């Protein structure tokens, strides 16, 4: 198991407090063509003003092609790789990265802005992909509703009968956070198969996706369960979107449960506009883009120079040692692990 170094945590806090210098407009060679097509997942969101800034700098317009979740997006890119339907892909995370690398999806490109990126996020030495953002899938709990007001502190705590009927998770067959949580249990418990058997005995509930879990069975959406698999950045979202307004997040995070997800962008091999694609990746590492990421997608910027919004500073805890796994190990075992999970939990 690898962990995020303390240096990354320190820099995240420091840049949040001090802010960063905006360097928008630093690109490599002049982009060709008038448009660049960005393939991404359905959860992608960036402010219109950011795209306008890119067009003002380059004369290039970004056309979005949103294709399901990360897994569906990678599959679509592989199916169309002989005649790519986009120039750039964003949102390939470390749970599907090796699949894309094995399929030779990417044209290597080293952005001149890559030195801004936390070293811990650079998983490909050949620069076939560029880290753009990161986040942590973690168990969240509704503080005031925990049985006996007892806060879980370890993954194993979730199997305690005190939390019977309280946990809802997503299926790793159909959900990205569900897969990330499964991986967290594989690297974070002594016997992950027994752990899941114990969760079943403790009346864990399985949802198809994040929304079904968080806004269905979890208390945040009117449900009755007080514990849910979500993100380390969910507490600030609870504050930002609260109606009426609140000053303190009603949810907490079980830090022992967190699995680090890193999202990458890459120039697709055979792209119609490779120079435009490179310019877009350069732009995605500027403060203009990076500082727009947190409040739109509720993940952290990959750049050390990007400042965090105050809501993230006040209400988000960055896990010091999140669980992470080599992408090659994930690719080699994902299907077998998920099949075994189905046998234990749904069989």
N, C-alpha and C positions, 0 to 999 in steps of 0.2 A: 504494500500500500504506500502511495506517495502522499505527502501532505504539502499544503501551501506554506511557504516559509513565513516567518514573522516579519521579514522585511516588506513583503507585499502588504500585510495588514498595516504596518506602520506608514507606508507610503500612501495607502488609501486614505488614512485618517489625516495625514499631513496635507495632502493635496486638497482634501475636502475643506480644511481650515484655511489654507492659503490661496486656493485658486490656482489657475494655470494660465500661461500666456497663450493667446489664440494665434494660431499660425495658419489659418485657412488660406488656401490658394497656393500652397507649395506642392506642385505636381511635377511629375517626370516629363516625358516627351509630350508634345502637343497631341491631344486625343484626336482620333480620326472619326469622321461621321458626325451626324447631328443627334443621334440617340444612342443610348446604351441600355440594354435590357438586363434587369436585375431579377434573377429567380430567388425567391425567398419563401419562408413559411407563412402561414396564415396569421401568426401572432406578430408579425413585423409591423412596426409603426414608427414613423419619423415625421416631424413637423414639416408642413409645406415650405416654411421659410428656409429650412435647411436645404431642401432640393433647389429652391430658387437661388441660394447662395452658390451651389455647385454649378448651376447653369450660367450664372453671372460670371463665374471664374473661367469656365471652359467653353461655353457655347453649346454644351451637350445637355440634352434632356434625358432624365432617367425614366424608363418605362418599367413598371413593376409587374412581375409575373408571380403571383402567390399560389403555391402548390401544396396544400395540406400541411401536415406536420413535418418535422425534420426527416423522419424515415421515408415518408411518401415523396418528399422533395428529392432526396438522394436517389431513390428508385427511378423517378421520372428523369433525372439528369443522366442516369446510366442508360436508360432505355433510348434516349435521344442523343447520346454522345457522338454518334457518327454524323449527325446534323443538328448541332446544338440549337436549342430554342432560346438561349440567353447568352449573354457575354460574361456575366458575373453571377456567382451563387453566394448567398449569405444565409447563415443559420445552420450550416453543417456543424454539429457539435461533436464532442469527443466520443459519444456513444455510437456514432455512425461514421466518424472520420475515416477509419481504416477501410471501410467499404468503398468510400470514394477514392481513396488512394490506390487501393487494389485495382479499381476499374480504370485507373489513369484518367480521371476526370479533369485534372487541373494542369494548367500551363504554369510552370514555376515563375514567380515574380517576387522580387524583394523590394518592397516599398522603401523609399528614402525616409519615411516616417516610422519605420519599424523600430528604431531605437527608442521610441517613446513607450513601447509596449513592455509590460512587466515580463521579465525573462521567464518566470514560472509558467506563463501561459503559452509559450512557444513550444509546441509539441512536434513540429516538423522541421528538421534541420535543413531540408531542401527547399523550404519556402514555397511549397506548393499551395499552402493556405496561410492566411494571415489572421491572427487573433483580433477580434473586434470587441467582444464583450464577454462577461462571465457572470454567473450567478450560482446559487446553491439551492438545490432541492433539499428541503428540511421538513421534518415534522413540526407543525404548528399546533398550539393549543389555546383554547379560549380560557383566559386566566381565571375569571370569576366562576366558571362552570366546572372546573375540575373536581372530581369526587374528593371530598375532604380537603380541598384546596391544596392538594399535594402535587407538586410539579415533577414530571418525569425528567430524569437527568441522563439516562443511558437508554440505548436501544432496548436492552433487555427489560427495562422497567415497563415497556409497553405490554409485556406478557403477564404482568401482575394482575391478579383478579380485581384489584382496585379499579383498573381501567377497562373492565369487561364491558363490551358493548359501546365503547367510547371512540374507537379508532376507525376512520374511514381512509382507505388508500385507493390508488388507481391501479388498474390492471397493466402490467408491463407489456401485454399483448397489444394494447390499444393506446397507450399513453406514454409520453416522454417522461414526465415526472414519475410515473409508475415504474418505468424501467430504471430510472436513476435511483429510486428508493430500493428496488430489488438489488441493484449493484452495491448500494450502501450496506445492505444487510449481509451481502456475500463477503465483503471485506471488513465489516465492522462487528461481526459476531463470530463466536467460536464454531458454531454449527448452524449455518443459515437455514438448512432444511428443517431442523428441529425448531428453530426460531419461528418459522412460518407455521409449522404445525401447532405451536403454542399460541400463535396469534389466532389461528382458526378456532382453537379451543376457547379462546377469550372473546369470541364473537366479533372478529374483525369484519368490516363491511367492504366490499369491492365495488368500485365505481368504474365506469368506462373511461372517463376523462376527468381533467382537473375541475371543470365547471360543475360537472355532476357531483363531484365530491364536495368542493368548497361552497358552492351556492345551492347545493341540494341537501346533503346530509349533515354538513357541518353547521354549527350554530350561526355563523356569519350569514348564511342564506336562509335561516329560519328552521334548520334541521335540529336534531337533538344530540348529535355527537359532538364532543368537546375537543377531539384530537383529529388532525387531518394532515396528510402529506401535501405540502405546498412549497413555499420558497422562503428564504431568509429575508427577502424584501417584501413579504406580505404585510408585516406590521405597519410600515409607512404607508402602504396603500390603504389600509384600514383607516388611518388618520386622514389622509388626503381626501378620500371619498366619503368620509363620514357625514351624515345628515341626520340630526344637527351636528355641528362641528365638535370635535373632541381634541384634547391636548395630549392624551396618553393612549398609546396603542392598547386595544383590549386583548391582543394576542401576544404570545411569547413563542420562542423558537427552541427546540431541542437540538442543541449544537452537536451532540454526539451522533445525530442522524444525518448530517449534511453530506451530500454528494456534489462535488464541483462539476458544473457544466460550463464548458468553454465554447463559444460560438465563433466560427471562422468564416472568412470570405475567401474566395478564390477565383482566378480568371479561368474560365472553362476552356479546355483545349479545343481548338477549332473555332473559337469565338469569332463572330463577324467583325467585331470592333475591339480587338485586344488592347490597343492603346487607350481607348475610352474606358475599357474595363480597368486598366492599371490606374488611370486617373481617378476613377471612382474609389478604388481601394485606398489610394493615397488620401483622398478626401475623407473617407470613413475613419481615418486615424487622426484627423484634425480635431481641435477642440470644438469647432462648430458642430460637427457631427457627434462626437463623443459625449459632449455635455447635454445633448438632446436625448440620449439613450435612456437614462435612468427613469425619468418620469413618463416616458412613452412605453417602454418595454419592461420596466422594473427589474433591470439587471444593471451590473456595474460596467463602466467603461474600461476597456483594456489599456488605455493610455494613462501613463503616470502624470501627464500634464493636465488632464481634465479635472475640473472641480466638480465635486458632488453637490447636489441640491441639499439645502438644510434639512429637509425631511428625512433624507437618507442618513445624514450625520446623526440626527437626534434619535431616530427610531429603528435603525438597522444595525445589527451586530454582524460583522464579518467573521465567519468561523476561522479560528486560528489554524486548525488542522482538519479541513474537510477531507472526506474520503475521495479518492480518485484512483483510476485504474488505467493501465496502458491501453490505448485504443486497439492495439493488435490483440490483446487478451480478450477484450470485449467482443471483437468481431469473431474470434475463434470459438467463443463459448456462448454467445448470446442466445442462439436458438435452443441449445440444449438446456441452458439455465431457465429460459422461459417455459419450455416444455415441462421441465421438472416442477416449476412453480405451479403450472396448471394442474399437474397431478396432485400436488399437495393441497392446494387451496381450493380448486374447483372440481377435483376428481371425485 
